[in-house]
Amino acid sequence: MTVTGHDGLERCPWGSDPGLARYHDEEWGRELRGDRAMFERLSLEAFQSGLSWSLILRKREAFRAAFVGFVPALVSRFDESDVERLMTDAGIVRNRAKIESTISNARATLELGESLSDLVWSFAPDSHPAPRTVDDVPASSAESTALAKALKQRGFKFVGPTTAYALMQATGMVDDHLVGCLARRA
């Protein structure tokens, strides 16, 4: 069920947090397309794995600076000295495996031979039930499992079914705003 936010508006429970309300209202669940934007979101979702989204959101600008705007062609050129530099950057999550996977995923993005955004969107479900409670929101789906498998087959790392589902939620492929939430699409 939705909750009343600090401004009197109905939101998903997590969106009532003042630090997350703007992201909830204006970004999460909104259609996002484009290879740079999709690469950024895929990277941030991978960094979020095992952590809170609010932490990643607070560090998003530092991530953008550290990973040169998440431009795949630029990130793909990072080498071991860049990994070491990033491991000392307190503005981001300093996890070697996640840093190295972001660089590897930039290379995989360039080697796709197709648009990353189009590939990801090709796994969007035809329909998706409107959740009434947080318990109705799945952690993964058949589509996110298939998306994760397709990305892994193409050389992507840190993209399991749960991360793929979070990507689908964040980019508007599925609308998991609860029934009654101000951000739920009509």
N, CA, C and O atoms as a DFTB+ gen file, in Angstrom:
744 C
 N C O
     1  1       0.831      -1.174       0.000
     2  2       0.000       0.000       0.000
     3  2       0.882       1.246       0.000
     4  3       2.003       1.241       0.509
     5  1       0.353       2.288      -0.574
     6  2       1.104       3.544      -0.608
     7  2       1.098       4.196       0.769
     8  3       0.310       3.837       1.643
     9  1       1.984       5.151       0.939
    10  2       2.035       5.933       2.171
    11  2       1.995       7.409       1.803
    12  3       2.367       7.798       0.696
    13  1       1.545       8.210       2.733
    14  2       1.466       9.649       2.515
    15  2       2.828      10.254       2.809
    16  3       3.368      10.094       3.904
    17  1       3.373      10.942       1.830
    18  2       4.683      11.561       1.975
    19  2       4.640      12.848       2.771
    20  3       3.575      13.296       3.194
    21  1       5.803      13.435       2.972
    22  2       5.930      14.682       3.731
    23  2       5.133      15.833       3.119
    24  3       4.810      16.812       3.791
    25  1       4.824      15.691       1.821
    26  2       4.077      16.730       1.105
    27  2       2.596      16.390       0.944
    28  3       1.867      17.086       0.237
    29  1       2.149      15.305       1.610
    30  2       0.747      14.915       1.546
    31  2       0.377      14.078       0.341
    32  3      -0.800      13.765       0.156
    33  1       1.354      13.700      -0.498
    34  2       1.079      12.914      -1.693
    35  2       1.345      11.433      -1.451
    36  3       2.218      11.065      -0.665
    37  1       0.576      10.590      -2.140
    38  2       0.694       9.145      -1.987
    39  2       1.833       8.608      -2.858
    40  3       1.917       8.887      -4.054
    41  1       2.704       7.827      -2.212
    42  2       3.863       7.251      -2.897
    43  2       4.065       5.817      -2.449
    44  3       3.480       5.357      -1.469
    45  1       4.908       5.128      -3.194
    46  2       5.396       3.836      -2.750
    47  2       6.115       4.082      -1.422
    48  3       6.687       5.156      -1.236
    49  1       6.102       3.124      -0.499
    50  2       6.728       3.374       0.814
    51  2       8.169       3.882       0.732
    52  3       8.547       4.785       1.477
    53  1       8.975       3.309      -0.168
    54  2      10.374       3.748      -0.252
    55  2      10.484       5.166      -0.806
    56  3      11.463       5.859      -0.527
    57  1       9.508       5.604      -1.577
    58  2       9.536       6.932      -2.177
    59  2       9.118       8.044      -1.237
    60  3       9.227       9.225      -1.568
    61  1       8.639       7.661      -0.062
    62  2       8.239       8.701       0.899
    63  2       9.435       9.270       1.651
    64  3       9.314      10.295       2.321
    65  1      10.585       8.616       1.547
    66  2      11.820       9.128       2.142
    67  2      12.198      10.409       1.396
    68  3      12.368      10.373       0.177
    69  1      12.335      11.539       2.097
    70  2      12.654      12.798       1.406
    71  2      13.890      12.721       0.515
    72  3      13.953      13.404      -0.508
    73  1      14.869      11.904       0.885
    74  2      16.071      11.763       0.071
    75  2      15.851      10.990      -1.219
    76  3      16.641      11.103      -2.156
    77  1      14.781      10.204      -1.271
    78  2      14.495       9.392      -2.453
    79  2      13.271       9.869      -3.230
    80  3      13.024       9.396      -4.339
    81  1      12.505      10.795      -2.667
    82  2      11.233      11.199      -3.274
    83  2      11.391      11.726      -4.699
    84  3      10.620      11.356      -5.584
    85  1      12.363      12.570      -4.923
    86  2      12.527      13.129      -6.276
    87  2      12.871      12.038      -7.281
    88  3      12.307      11.994      -8.375
    89  1      13.809      11.145      -6.906
    90  2      14.158      10.026      -7.781
    91  2      12.923       9.163      -8.039
    92  3      12.651       8.784      -9.178
    93  1      12.182       8.856      -6.984
    94  2      10.960       8.061      -7.103
    95  2       9.960       8.731      -8.038
    96  3       9.411       8.085      -8.931
    97  1       9.726      10.002      -7.838
    98  2       8.689      10.723      -8.585
    99  2       9.067      10.996     -10.034
   100  3       8.208      10.955     -10.915
   101  1      10.350      11.277     -10.291
   102  2      10.744      11.788     -11.612
   103  2      11.566      10.836     -12.471
   104  3      11.644      11.019     -13.686
   105  1      12.183       9.819     -11.862
   106  2      13.068       8.956     -12.656
   107  2      12.664       7.487     -12.662
   108  3      12.485       6.894     -13.726
   109  1      12.522       6.901     -11.482
   110  2      12.310       5.464     -11.379
   111  2      11.005       5.063     -12.067
   112  3       9.941       5.615     -11.785
   113  1      11.108       4.110     -12.960
   114  2       9.927       3.644     -13.666
   115  2       9.573       4.461     -14.892
   116  3       8.582       4.172     -15.563
   117  1      10.363       5.473     -15.192
   118  2      10.142       6.294     -16.396
   119  2      10.968       5.713     -17.533
   120  3      12.084       5.235     -17.328
   121  1      10.409       5.760     -18.722
   122  2      11.109       5.194     -19.873
   123  2      12.457       5.874     -20.079
   124  3      12.558       7.098     -20.157
   125  1      13.477       5.045     -20.163
   126  2      14.836       5.518     -20.392
   127  2      15.394       4.757     -21.578
   128  3      15.379       3.526     -21.597
   129  1      15.880       5.478     -22.553
   130  2      16.471       4.853     -23.737
   131  2      17.778       5.569     -24.066
   132  3      18.047       6.670     -23.587
   133  1      18.567       4.917     -24.886
   134  2      19.858       5.468     -25.287
   135  2      20.973       4.649     -24.673
   136  3      20.902       4.249     -23.511
   137  1      21.997       4.406     -25.461
   138  2      23.066       3.514     -25.010
   139  2      23.864       4.065     -23.834
   140  3      24.192       3.310     -22.919
   141  1      24.184       5.350     -23.828
   142  2      24.939       5.908     -22.715
   143  2      24.117       5.849     -21.439
   144  3      24.615       5.440     -20.390
   145  1      22.869       6.255     -21.530
   146  2      21.982       6.244     -20.363
   147  2      21.770       4.821     -19.851
   148  3      21.765       4.590     -18.642
   149  1      21.595       3.873     -20.761
   150  2      21.383       2.487     -20.348
   151  2      22.649       1.905     -19.730
   152  3      22.579       1.158     -18.754
   153  1      23.805       2.246     -20.294
   154  2      25.065       1.773     -19.722
   155  2      25.253       2.337     -18.314
   156  3      25.681       1.623     -17.407
   157  1      24.936       3.612     -18.136
   158  2      25.038       4.207     -16.798
   159  2      24.137       3.475     -15.820
   160  3      24.575       3.095     -14.735
   161  1      22.894       3.278     -16.193
   162  2      21.953       2.650     -15.264
   163  2      22.350       1.209     -14.975
   164  3      22.252       0.756     -13.834
   165  1      22.798       0.484     -15.998
   166  2      23.267      -0.890     -15.799
   167  2      24.448      -0.903     -14.827
   168  3      24.516      -1.753     -13.939
   169  1      25.363       0.028     -14.995
   170  2      26.540       0.112     -14.123
   171  2      26.144       0.431     -12.697
   172  3      26.634      -0.202     -11.761
   173  1      25.272       1.395     -12.519
   174  2      24.858       1.780     -11.166
   175  2      24.079       0.664     -10.486
   176  3      24.231       0.446      -9.285
   177  1      23.248      -0.041     -11.239
   178  2      22.514      -1.168     -10.649
   179  2      23.493      -2.251     -10.204
   180  3      23.280      -2.887      -9.172
   181  1      24.556      -2.467     -10.964
   182  2      25.563      -3.459     -10.565
   183  2      26.286      -2.995      -9.303
   184  3      26.528      -3.796      -8.400
   185  1      26.632      -1.713      -9.233
   186  2      27.275      -1.193      -8.022
   187  2      26.339      -1.296      -6.820
   188  3      26.802      -1.480      -5.695
   189  1      25.046      -1.183      -7.040
   190  2      24.077      -1.232      -5.955
   191  2      23.947      -2.635      -5.369
   192  3      23.540      -2.783      -4.217
   193  1      24.278      -3.647      -6.127
   194  2      24.116      -5.027      -5.670
   195  2      24.690      -5.213      -4.262
   196  3      25.884      -5.023      -4.033
   197  1      23.813      -5.590      -3.325
   198  2      24.220      -5.797      -1.948
   199  2      24.252      -4.535      -1.106
   200  3      24.562      -4.594       0.084
   201  1      23.937      -3.405      -1.699
   202  2      23.952      -2.121      -0.989
   203  2      22.597      -1.443      -1.135
   204  3      21.718      -1.958      -1.827
   205  1      22.421      -0.309      -0.499
   206  2      21.160       0.423      -0.630
   207  2      21.217       1.350      -1.844
   208  3      22.267       1.901      -2.176
   209  1      20.063       1.509      -2.497
   210  2      20.001       2.410      -3.641
   211  2      20.253       3.851      -3.199
   212  3      20.836       4.633      -3.950
   213  1      19.825       4.207      -2.004
   214  2      20.042       5.586      -1.542
   215  2      21.533       5.918      -1.490
   216  3      21.925       7.051      -1.772
   217  1      22.363       4.943      -1.133
   218  2      23.817       5.161      -1.127
   219  2      24.310       5.450      -2.543
   220  3      25.075       6.391      -2.755
   221  1      23.877       4.649      -3.503
   222  2      24.301       4.827      -4.894
   223  2      23.805       6.172      -5.421
   224  3      24.541       6.884      -6.105
   225  1      22.584       6.511      -5.108
   226  2      22.020       7.777      -5.573
   227  2      22.803       8.967      -5.014
   228  3      23.041       9.941      -5.728
   229  1      23.204       8.894      -3.742
   230  2      24.001       9.979      -3.151
   231  2      25.363      10.110      -3.822
   232  3      25.931      11.202      -3.873
   233  1      25.882       9.012      -4.333
   234  2      27.201       9.001      -4.952
   235  2      27.135       9.099      -6.488
   236  3      28.168       9.032      -7.154
   237  1      25.941       9.253      -7.046
   238  2      25.787       9.207      -8.500
   239  2      26.656      10.228      -9.232
   240  3      27.273       9.889     -10.241
   241  1      26.717      11.450      -8.756
   242  2      27.539      12.451      -9.451
   243  2      29.019      12.096      -9.387
   244  3      29.753      12.337     -10.345
   245  1      29.460      11.529      -8.281
   246  2      30.856      11.091      -8.178
   247  2      31.118       9.925      -9.121
   248  3      32.185       9.847      -9.728
   249  1      30.154       9.018      -9.248
   250  2      30.278       7.925     -10.215
   251  2      30.389       8.483     -11.636
   252  3      31.224       8.036     -12.422
   253  1      29.551       9.451     -11.951
   254  2      29.578      10.043     -13.295
   255  2      30.933      10.682     -13.578
   256  3      31.462      10.557     -14.683
   257  1      31.489      11.357     -12.593
   258  2      32.805      11.970     -12.780
   259  2      33.879      10.893     -12.914
   260  3      34.738      10.980     -13.791
   261  1      33.835       9.898     -12.067
   262  2      34.856       8.848     -12.073
   263  2      34.835       8.028     -13.357
   264  3      35.880       7.598     -13.845
   265  1      33.641       7.815     -13.900
   266  2      33.491       6.998     -15.107
   267  2      33.157       7.868     -16.329
   268  3      32.386       7.460     -17.197
   269  1      33.739       9.050     -16.381
   270  2      33.649       9.998     -17.500
   271  2      32.275       9.996     -18.174
   272  3      32.147       9.796     -19.382
   273  1      31.246      10.230     -17.336
   274  2      29.896      10.349     -17.859
   275  2      29.301       9.042     -18.349
   276  3      28.268       9.041     -19.018
   277  1      29.941       7.936     -18.022
   278  2      29.495       6.611     -18.472
   279  2      29.407       6.517     -19.992
   280  3      28.518       5.861     -20.535
   281  1      30.327       7.171     -20.656
   282  2      30.431       7.041     -22.114
   283  2      31.192       5.741     -22.378
   284  3      32.383       5.662     -22.074
   285  1      30.533       4.718     -22.937
   286  2      31.188       3.416     -23.090
   287  2      32.530       3.473     -23.826
   288  3      33.464       2.766     -23.446
   289  1      32.643       4.292     -24.863
   290  2      33.898       4.367     -25.618
   291  2      35.044       4.882     -24.755
   292  3      36.192       4.483     -24.954
   293  1      34.754       5.756     -23.807
   294  2      35.793       6.280     -22.919
   295  2      36.120       5.287     -21.798
   296  3      37.289       5.048     -21.496
   297  1      35.089       4.715     -21.192
   298  2      35.294       3.764     -20.094
   299  2      36.010       2.513     -20.600
   300  3      36.792       1.908     -19.867
   301  1      35.750       2.125     -21.837
   302  2      36.372       0.913     -22.396
   303  2      37.897       1.033     -22.483
   304  3      38.595       0.023     -22.568
   305  1      38.409       2.257     -22.461
   306  2      39.860       2.481     -22.553
   307  2      40.547       2.468     -21.190
   308  3      41.772       2.569     -21.113
   309  1      39.775       2.347     -20.124
   310  2      40.373       2.313     -18.787
   311  2      41.288       1.103     -18.675
   312  3      41.013       0.039     -19.230
   313  1      42.384       1.290     -17.944
   314  2      43.332       0.196     -17.731
   315  2      43.558      -0.010     -16.234
   316  3      42.827       0.539     -15.410
   317  1      44.557      -0.792     -15.892
   318  2      44.813      -1.114     -14.489
   319  2      45.107       0.143     -13.662
   320  3      44.744       0.205     -12.487
   321  1      45.759       1.142     -14.264
   322  2      46.027       2.368     -13.504
   323  2      44.712       3.090     -13.176
   324  3      44.596       3.719     -12.124
   325  1      43.736       3.002     -14.062
   326  2      42.427       3.593     -13.783
   327  2      41.716       2.829     -12.673
   328  3      41.068       3.425     -11.813
   329  1      41.843       1.506     -12.700
   330  2      41.250       0.698     -11.628
   331  2      41.851       1.116     -10.290
   332  3      41.121       1.313      -9.318
   333  1      43.164       1.251     -10.231
   334  2      43.829       1.651      -8.992
   335  2      43.391       3.048      -8.562
   336  3      43.166       3.290      -7.376
   337  1      43.268       3.964      -9.513
   338  2      42.793       5.317      -9.211
   339  2      41.381       5.265      -8.627
   340  3      41.089       5.940      -7.640
   341  1      40.517       4.473      -9.233
   342  2      39.134       4.368      -8.760
   343  2      39.046       3.697      -7.390
   344  3      38.148       3.997      -6.603
   345  1      39.968       2.800      -7.114
   346  2      39.979       2.135      -5.804
   347  2      40.319       3.108      -4.674
   348  3      40.089       2.800      -3.504
   349  1      40.858       4.263      -5.010
   350  2      41.167       5.271      -3.986
   351  2      40.145       6.407      -3.974
   352  3      40.272       7.338      -3.178
   353  1      39.149       6.345      -4.829
   354  2      38.146       7.401      -4.944
   355  2      37.043       7.192      -3.904
   356  3      36.168       6.347      -4.090
   357  1      37.082       7.944      -2.830
   358  2      36.099       7.796      -1.751
   359  2      34.693       8.218      -2.174
   360  3      33.725       7.942      -1.465
   361  1      34.573       8.879      -3.314
   362  2      33.263       9.327      -3.777
   363  2      32.403       8.219      -4.346
   364  3      31.190       8.381      -4.479
   365  1      33.021       7.083      -4.685
   366  2      32.293       5.968      -5.275
   367  2      32.389       4.747      -4.358
   368  3      33.052       4.784      -3.321
   369  1      31.728       3.686      -4.749
   370  2      31.860       2.410      -4.058
   371  2      33.148       1.771      -4.561
   372  3      33.293       1.504      -5.754
   373  1      34.073       1.529      -3.652
   374  2      35.392       1.022      -4.027
   375  2      35.420      -0.499      -3.932
   376  3      35.972      -1.081      -2.997
   377  1      34.809      -1.115      -4.928
   378  2      34.762      -2.567      -5.012
   379  2      35.445      -2.943      -6.322
   380  3      34.939      -2.645      -7.404
   381  1      36.590      -3.595      -6.217
   382  2      37.391      -3.908      -7.404
   383  2      36.588      -4.701      -8.445
   384  3      36.642      -4.387      -9.634
   385  1      35.862      -5.703      -8.017
   386  2      35.108      -6.527      -8.967
   387  2      34.064      -5.695      -9.711
   388  3      33.857      -5.886     -10.910
   389  1      33.412      -4.781      -9.012
   390  2      32.388      -3.941      -9.653
   391  2      33.029      -2.908     -10.575
   392  3      32.491      -2.614     -11.643
   393  1      34.152      -2.367     -10.182
   394  2      34.872      -1.416     -11.034
   395  2      35.335      -2.123     -12.310
   396  3      35.127      -1.622     -13.415
   397  1      35.958      -3.276     -12.151
   398  2      36.449      -4.016     -13.317
   399  2      35.301      -4.484     -14.208
   400  3      35.446      -4.512     -15.430
   401  1      34.172      -4.848     -13.622
   402  2      33.037      -5.270     -14.450
   403  2      32.465      -4.093     -15.235
   404  3      31.991      -4.275     -16.357
   405  1      32.502      -2.887     -14.662
   406  2      32.018      -1.707     -15.387
   407  2      32.885      -1.455     -16.621
   408  3      32.369      -1.141     -17.694
   409  1      34.171      -1.591     -16.468
   410  2      35.085      -1.409     -17.604
   411  2      34.854      -2.519     -18.638
   412  3      34.773      -2.254     -19.838
   413  1      34.752      -3.734     -18.169
   414  2      34.490      -4.867     -19.056
   415  2      33.145      -4.709     -19.770
   416  3      33.028      -5.018     -20.956
   417  1      32.141      -4.231     -19.051
   418  2      30.820      -4.033     -19.657
   419  2      30.818      -2.914     -20.689
   420  3      30.042      -2.955     -21.643
   421  1      31.681      -1.913     -20.507
   422  2      31.815      -0.867     -21.529
   423  2      32.362      -1.483     -22.811
   424  3      31.896      -1.167     -23.906
   425  1      33.345      -2.358     -22.674
   426  2      33.903      -3.034     -23.847
   427  2      32.866      -3.932     -24.493
   428  3      32.755      -3.972     -25.719
   429  1      32.108      -4.650     -23.684
   430  2      31.055      -5.521     -24.216
   431  2      29.988      -4.708     -24.940
   432  3      29.446      -5.148     -25.954
   433  1      29.689      -3.522     -24.417
   434  2      28.709      -2.643     -25.066
   435  2      29.179      -2.278     -26.475
   436  3      28.395      -2.291     -27.424
   437  1      30.461      -1.953     -26.598
   438  2      31.002      -1.568     -27.902
   439  2      31.076      -2.749     -28.864
   440  3      31.001      -2.566     -30.079
   441  1      31.222      -3.949     -28.332
   442  2      31.344      -5.140     -29.171
   443  2      29.995      -5.748     -29.552
   444  3      29.954      -6.721     -30.305
   445  1      28.902      -5.199     -29.051
   446  2      27.582      -5.768     -29.302
   447  2      27.227      -5.845     -30.783
   448  3      26.652      -6.833     -31.241
   449  1      27.571      -4.808     -31.520
   450  2      27.135      -4.763     -32.911
   451  2      25.684      -4.339     -33.046
   452  3      25.112      -4.383     -34.135
   453  1      25.098      -3.933     -31.944
   454  2      23.724      -3.421     -31.903
   455  2      23.617      -2.475     -30.721
   456  3      24.542      -2.367     -29.915
   457  1      22.517      -1.809     -30.622
   458  2      22.287      -0.867     -29.537
   459  2      22.045      -1.611     -28.221
   460  3      21.211      -2.514     -28.161
   461  1      22.771      -1.230     -27.172
   462  2      22.534      -1.800     -25.846
   463  2      21.108      -1.506     -25.410
   464  3      20.421      -2.382     -24.884
   465  1      20.670      -0.290     -25.623
   466  2      19.321       0.106     -25.234
   467  2      18.279      -0.759     -25.940
   468  3      17.348      -1.250     -25.302
   469  1      18.429      -0.947     -27.241
   470  2      17.474      -1.770     -27.989
   471  2      17.502      -3.215     -27.514
   472  3      16.458      -3.855     -27.389
   473  1      18.706      -3.729     -27.247
   474  2      18.815      -5.096     -26.752
   475  2      18.072      -5.237     -25.428
   476  3      17.269      -6.156     -25.264
   477  1      18.330      -4.347     -24.495
   478  2      17.679      -4.425     -23.189
   479  2      16.164      -4.312     -23.340
   480  3      15.414      -5.092     -22.753
   481  1      15.727      -3.346     -24.123
   482  2      14.282      -3.147     -24.297
   483  2      13.606      -4.306     -25.017
   484  3      12.391      -4.465     -24.908
   485  1      14.353      -5.111     -25.742
   486  2      13.734      -6.259     -26.425
   487  2      13.219      -7.293     -25.427
   488  3      12.479      -8.198     -25.811
   489  1      13.595      -7.174     -24.161
   490  2      13.134      -8.102     -23.127
   491  2      11.978      -7.537     -22.298
   492  3      11.561      -8.154     -21.318
   493  1      11.465      -6.378     -22.681
   494  2      10.339      -5.790     -21.949
   495  2       9.124      -6.704     -22.074
   496  3       8.811      -7.171     -23.170
   497  1       8.442      -6.962     -20.968
   498  2       7.251      -7.815     -21.037
   499  2       6.106      -7.101     -21.757
   500  3       6.019      -5.873     -21.753
   501  1       5.241      -7.891     -22.367
   502  2       4.077      -7.316     -23.040
   503  2       3.106      -6.700     -22.043
   504  3       2.473      -5.682     -22.324
   505  1       2.996      -7.326     -20.881
   506  2       2.127      -6.798     -19.834
   507  2       2.782      -7.077     -18.484
   508  3       3.666      -7.925     -18.360
   509  1       2.326      -6.345     -17.494
   510  2       2.915      -6.471     -16.159
   511  2       1.833      -6.112     -15.148
   512  3       1.265      -5.023     -15.224
   513  1       1.534      -6.999     -14.204
   514  2       0.472      -6.685     -13.237
   515  2       0.841      -5.504     -12.343
   516  3       2.000      -5.336     -11.964
   517  1      -0.149      -4.701     -12.018
   518  2       0.063      -3.546     -11.148
   519  2       0.131      -4.021      -9.698
   520  3      -0.837      -4.582      -9.185
   521  1       1.269      -3.802      -9.036
   522  2       1.382      -4.250      -7.646
   523  2       0.567      -3.362      -6.703
   524  3       0.542      -2.139      -6.839
   525  1      -0.092      -4.007      -5.751
   526  2      -0.873      -3.278      -4.750
   527  2      -0.077      -3.070      -3.463
   528  3      -0.281      -2.094      -2.741
   529  1       0.835      -4.010      -3.190
   530  2       1.665      -3.912      -1.995
   531  2       3.113      -4.175      -2.390
   532  3       3.380      -4.675      -3.482
   533  1       4.033      -3.842      -1.517
   534  2       5.450      -4.099      -1.759
   535  2       5.684      -5.598      -1.942
   536  3       6.559      -6.000      -2.710
   537  1       4.914      -6.418      -1.247
   538  2       5.065      -7.866      -1.379
   539  2       4.692      -8.377      -2.766
   540  3       5.086      -9.481      -3.143
   541  1       3.938      -7.590      -3.530
   542  2       3.559      -7.976      -4.891
   543  2       4.665      -7.704      -5.908
   544  3       4.564      -8.130      -7.059
   545  1       5.706      -7.006      -5.500
   546  2       6.795      -6.637      -6.405
   547  2       7.835      -7.758      -6.379
   548  3       8.423      -8.038      -5.334
   549  1       8.062      -8.400      -7.531
   550  2       9.028      -9.499      -7.556
   551  2      10.472      -8.999      -7.539
   552  3      10.744      -7.836      -7.836
   553  1      11.381      -9.889      -7.190
   554  2      12.811      -9.571      -7.226
   555  2      13.393      -9.863      -8.598
   556  3      14.433      -9.320      -8.969
   557  1      12.715     -10.724      -9.349
   558  2      13.145     -11.067     -10.707
   559  2      11.926     -11.579     -11.459
   560  3      10.852     -11.754     -10.884
   561  1      12.109     -11.813     -12.740
   562  2      11.016     -12.309     -13.578
   563  2      11.611     -13.189     -14.664
   564  3      12.831     -13.270     -14.812
   565  1      10.757     -13.836     -15.410
   566  2      11.238     -14.650     -16.537
   567  2      12.001     -13.769     -17.524
   568  3      13.019     -14.180     -18.080
   569  1      11.500     -12.560     -17.734
   570  2      12.156     -11.640     -18.670
   571  2      13.512     -11.177     -18.151
   572  3      14.468     -11.077     -18.920
   573  1      13.605     -10.894     -16.851
   574  2      14.898     -10.445     -16.315
   575  2      15.906     -11.585     -16.301
   576  3      17.104     -11.359     -16.466
   577  1      15.431     -12.791     -16.106
   578  2      16.318     -13.954     -16.172
   579  2      16.846     -14.119     -17.591
   580  3      18.031     -14.383     -17.793
   581  1      15.965     -13.962     -18.567
   582  2      16.381     -14.070     -19.974
   583  2      17.321     -12.930     -20.352
   584  3      18.291     -13.145     -21.079
   585  1      17.045     -11.723     -19.869
   586  2      17.907     -10.574     -20.142
   587  2      19.292     -10.804     -19.549
   588  3      20.296     -10.578     -20.223
   589  1      19.358     -11.243     -18.312
   590  2      20.649     -11.504     -17.664
   591  2      21.434     -12.550     -18.449
   592  3      22.638     -12.403     -18.655
   593  1      20.762     -13.588     -18.877
   594  2      21.420     -14.648     -19.650
   595  2      21.959     -14.093     -20.971
   596  3      23.089     -14.392     -21.358
   597  1      21.152     -13.291     -21.657
   598  2      21.578     -12.710     -22.940
   599  2      22.774     -11.781     -22.754
   600  3      23.703     -11.798     -23.561
   601  1      22.757     -10.975     -21.702
   602  2      23.878     -10.069     -21.453
   603  2      25.143     -10.855     -21.106
   604  3      26.226     -10.533     -21.594
   605  1      25.011     -11.871     -20.275
   606  2      26.174     -12.688     -19.919
   607  2      26.756     -13.379     -21.141
   608  3      27.975     -13.474     -21.284
   609  1      25.884     -13.863     -22.026
   610  2      26.365     -14.504     -23.258
   611  2      27.145     -13.538     -24.127
   612  3      27.981     -13.951     -24.932
   613  1      26.875     -12.260     -23.968
   614  2      27.558     -11.226     -24.752
   615  2      28.731     -10.611     -23.981
   616  3      29.279      -9.589     -24.395
   617  1      29.109     -11.225     -22.878
   618  2      30.298     -10.803     -22.149
   619  2      30.081      -9.863     -20.985
   620  3      31.053      -9.418     -20.374
   621  1      28.842      -9.543     -20.655
   622  2      28.571      -8.638     -19.536
   623  2      28.726      -9.382     -18.217
   624  3      28.494     -10.587     -18.128
   625  1      29.129      -8.624     -17.191
   626  2      29.343      -9.176     -15.859
   627  2      28.499      -8.414     -14.843
   628  3      28.068      -7.288     -15.092
   629  1      28.273      -9.046     -13.694
   630  2      27.497      -8.462     -12.608
   631  2      26.073      -8.147     -13.040
   632  3      25.513      -7.118     -12.661
   633  1      25.498      -9.030     -13.830
   634  2      24.128      -8.831     -14.306
   635  2      23.317     -10.122     -14.132
   636  3      23.007     -10.812     -15.103
   637  1      22.985     -10.427     -12.890
   638  2      22.106     -11.558     -12.627
   639  2      20.659     -11.156     -12.807
   640  3      20.371      -9.994     -13.096
   641  1      19.744     -12.095     -12.642
   642  2      18.311     -11.811     -12.822
   643  2      17.772     -10.690     -11.930
   644  3      16.906      -9.926     -12.358
   645  1      18.274     -10.584     -10.697
   646  2      17.791      -9.532      -9.795
   647  2      18.290      -8.159     -10.243
   648  3      17.529      -7.191     -10.246
   649  1      19.556      -8.076     -10.619
   650  2      20.087      -6.810     -11.131
   651  2      19.393      -6.433     -12.426
   652  3      19.081      -5.262     -12.645
   653  1      19.147      -7.418     -13.293
   654  2      18.442      -7.153     -14.553
   655  2      17.021      -6.665     -14.282
   656  3      16.525      -5.778     -14.978
   657  1      16.367      -7.238     -13.277
   658  2      15.011      -6.777     -12.953
   659  2      15.038      -5.353     -12.405
   660  3      14.183      -4.539     -12.754
   661  1      16.001      -5.050     -11.561
   662  2      16.128      -3.682     -11.045
   663  2      16.356      -2.702     -12.200
   664  3      15.833      -1.588     -12.184
   665  1      17.134      -3.119     -13.198
   666  2      17.339      -2.295     -14.387
   667  2      16.021      -2.093     -15.130
   668  3      15.723      -0.989     -15.585
   669  1      15.239      -3.156     -15.249
   670  2      13.945      -3.060     -15.928
   671  2      13.008      -2.106     -15.195
   672  3      12.275      -1.345     -15.827
   673  1      13.032      -2.144     -13.864
   674  2      12.213      -1.217     -13.077
   675  2      12.692       0.220     -13.269
   676  3      11.892       1.120     -13.528
   677  1      13.986       0.424     -13.142
   678  2      14.552       1.768     -13.178
   679  2      14.360       2.447     -14.525
   680  3      14.239       3.670     -14.599
   681  1      14.331       1.646     -15.598
   682  2      14.251       2.216     -16.950
   683  2      12.836       2.189     -17.533
   684  3      12.641       2.486     -18.711
   685  1      11.860       1.836     -16.713
   686  2      10.474       1.890     -17.157
   687  2      10.005       0.711     -17.989
   688  3       8.916       0.756     -18.559
   689  1      10.799      -0.332     -18.068
   690  2      10.358      -1.521     -18.802
   691  2       9.201      -2.202     -18.083
   692  3       8.338      -2.814     -18.711
   693  1       9.195      -2.089     -16.766
   694  2       8.067      -2.518     -15.946
   695  2       7.717      -1.354     -15.029
   696  3       8.589      -0.576     -14.642
   697  1       6.447      -1.239     -14.685
   698  2       6.007      -0.176     -13.786
   699  2       5.634      -0.822     -12.460
   700  3       4.531      -1.348     -12.310
   701  1       6.545      -0.782     -11.506
   702  2       6.299      -1.359     -10.194
   703  2       5.928      -0.323      -9.147
   704  3       6.006      -0.595      -7.949
   705  1       5.522       0.875      -9.591
   706  2       4.921       1.812      -8.645
   707  2       3.603       1.182      -8.207
   708  3       2.863       0.637      -9.026
   709  1       3.321       1.260      -6.928
   710  2       2.120       0.635      -6.396
   711  2       0.860       1.337      -6.883
   712  3       0.882       2.526      -7.202
   713  1      -0.232       0.591      -6.937
   714  2      -1.525       1.162      -7.260
   715  2      -1.800       2.277      -6.248
   716  3      -1.680       2.064      -5.041
   717  1      -2.163       3.442      -6.729
   718  2      -2.423       4.585      -5.861
   719  2      -1.235       5.535      -5.747
   720  3      -1.380       6.646      -5.237
   721  1      -0.067       5.112      -6.213
   722  2       1.125       5.957      -6.150
   723  2       1.032       7.059      -7.211
   724  3       0.613       6.814      -8.343
   725  1       1.423       8.257      -6.830
   726  2       1.371       9.384      -7.756
   727  2       2.208       9.167      -9.021
   728  3       1.917       9.759     -10.061
   729  1       3.238       8.331      -8.942
   730  2       4.124       8.140     -10.090
   731  2       3.696       6.980     -10.992
   732  3       4.301       6.758     -12.040
   733  1       2.670       6.248     -10.597
   734  2       2.219       5.125     -11.423
   735  2       1.627       5.668     -12.721
   736  3       0.813       6.591     -12.721
   737  1       2.058       5.068     -13.818
   738  2       1.529       5.479     -15.130
   739  2       0.065       5.086     -15.233
   740  3      -0.360       4.069     -14.683
   741  1      -0.693       5.897     -15.937
   742  2      -2.134       5.604     -16.119
   743  2      -2.328       4.402     -17.017
   744  3      -3.463       4.007     -17.283
